[in-house]
Amino acid sequence: MIPDKTPDVIAVGHLCMDKICFCEDYPEENTSRRVLQFSEHPGGTVSQAMAALSRLGVKTGYLGDFGSDAAARFLHEDCRREGIDVSRCRFHPDTAHAFTTVAVNVRRNTRTFFSYHGKFPPLSFSPEDERYLAGARLLHLDNTDPENALAAAKLAKKLGVPVSLDGSSMAKDNEKNWALVRLTDILITNDRFPSRLTGIPDRAGALLEIFRQVHPKVLISTAGEHGCLAFVDGMLRHFPAFSVKTVDTTGAGDVFHGAFLYSLLHEMPLAVGIRFASAAAAISCGAPGGRDGIPNLARVEAFLAAHPE
């Protein structure tokens, strides 16, 4: 069934259960460490971005697969609670859903991920799925499953829907990464993606090469507490991050993506949108897990008022 109103932003990509272990430090191989605190949260790159958008008041949807275990049922219900439309999703019998074990080093404030992506068949898009996507204002992707991402991006291009890509995960075949980037209108990467994509060690130089080859409408590379680099009026500029007390940075980059897409939908100038997204990401670091700290619009606006430029 297609909803009466198609979501403004539809996502295709990673949705998983995050199992977060807080430890004093990370163990060497063949040793162990005691877990100080453990929690489970909904996670996944595009899932977090859609939750951020939904809390900011944007109608969102997800096109993808669910397993048949308890985690899948929990995640499906969580999407519904967050206002993420999952009416076009499919359940697969006798299939475990994706999960990620996140080891948080509390001394160094670092994270190490162990991810199981699930064993789902490639996504296929029915005529109803196409009509669903055609009504969206944006398609948001990650590259966790390169074949699914490419198929969705090609379909969006055919339908005239702009494509946003979270540049973090990469295919082993770098030509597939380039193929996806060339279909992207809004490219926001982590700090490693540009160099891995281009082979240019210097991140600024790598971003310049991506801009030269692809010329996306938006090109940003985030680096956590070190802020981000972004092309503004054809020039590469640095934008600092907000300084906040951090509990857990899990999902902060995903929240940045969602909040930045909100700024685009509301036609904020690029620099204003980056500051808005940086504020949302900073707020999200104040709670454990990727979901608990995601702010609503009133909280982001209050944060920005308390941190004048």
Rosetta blueprint (number, residue, H / E / L):
1 M L
2 I L
3 P L
4 D L
5 K L
6 T L
7 P L
8 D L
9 V E
10 I E
11 A E
12 V E
13 G L
14 H L
15 L L
16 C E
17 M E
18 D E
19 K E
20 I E
21 C E
22 F E
23 C E
24 E L
25 D L
26 Y L
27 P L
28 E L
29 E L
30 N L
31 T L
32 S L
33 R L
34 R L
35 V E
36 L E
37 Q E
38 F E
39 S E
40 E E
41 H E
42 P E
43 G E
44 G L
45 T H
46 V H
47 S H
48 Q H
49 A H
50 M H
51 A H
52 A H
53 L H
54 S H
55 R H
56 L L
57 G L
58 V L
59 K L
60 T E
61 G E
62 Y E
63 L L
64 G L
65 D E
66 F E
67 G L
68 S L
69 D L
70 A H
71 A H
72 A H
73 R H
74 F H
75 L H
76 H H
77 E H
78 D H
79 C H
80 R H
81 R H
82 E H
83 G L
84 I E
85 D E
86 V L
87 S L
88 R L
89 C L
90 R E
91 F E
92 H L
93 P L
94 D L
95 T L
96 A L
97 H L
98 A L
99 F E
100 T E
101 T E
102 V E
103 A E
104 V E
105 N E
106 V L
107 R L
108 R L
109 N L
110 T E
111 R E
112 T E
113 F E
114 F E
115 S E
116 Y E
117 H L
118 G L
119 K L
120 F L
121 P L
122 P L
123 L L
124 S L
125 F L
126 S L
127 P H
128 E H
129 D H
130 E H
131 R H
132 Y H
133 L H
134 A H
135 G L
136 A L
137 R L
138 L E
139 L E
140 H E
141 L E
142 D E
143 N L
144 T L
145 D L
146 P H
147 E H
148 N H
149 A H
150 L H
151 A H
152 A H
153 A H
154 K H
155 L H
156 A H
157 K H
158 K H
159 L H
160 G L
161 V L
162 P L
163 V E
164 S E
165 L E
166 D E
167 G E
168 S L
169 S L
170 M L
171 A L
172 K L
173 D L
174 N H
175 E H
176 K H
177 N H
178 W H
179 A H
180 L H
181 V H
182 R H
183 L L
184 T L
185 D L
186 I E
187 L E
188 I E
189 T E
190 N L
191 D L
192 R L
193 F H
194 P H
195 S H
196 R H
197 L H
198 T H
199 G L
200 I L
201 P L
202 D L
203 R H
204 A H
205 G H
206 A H
207 L H
208 L H
209 E H
210 I H
211 F H
212 R H
213 Q H
214 V H
215 H L
216 P L
217 K L
218 V E
219 L E
220 I E
221 S E
222 T E
223 A L
224 G H
225 E H
226 H H
227 G L
228 C E
229 L E
230 A E
231 F E
232 V E
233 D L
234 G L
235 M E
236 L E
237 R E
238 H E
239 F E
240 P L
241 A L
242 F L
243 S L
244 V L
245 K L
246 T L
247 V L
248 D L
249 T L
250 T L
251 G L
252 A H
253 G H
254 D H
255 V H
256 F H
257 H H
258 G H
259 A H
260 F H
261 L H
262 Y H
263 S H
264 L H
265 L H
266 H L
267 E L
268 M L
269 P L
270 L H
271 A H
272 V H
273 G H
274 I H
275 R H
276 F H
277 A H
278 S H
279 A H
280 A H
281 A H
282 A H
283 I H
284 S H
285 C L
286 G L
287 A L
288 P L
289 G L
290 G L
291 R L
292 D L
293 G L
294 I L
295 P L
296 N L
297 L H
298 A H
299 R H
300 V H
301 E H
302 A H
303 F H
304 L H
305 A H
306 A H
307 H L
308 P L
309 E L
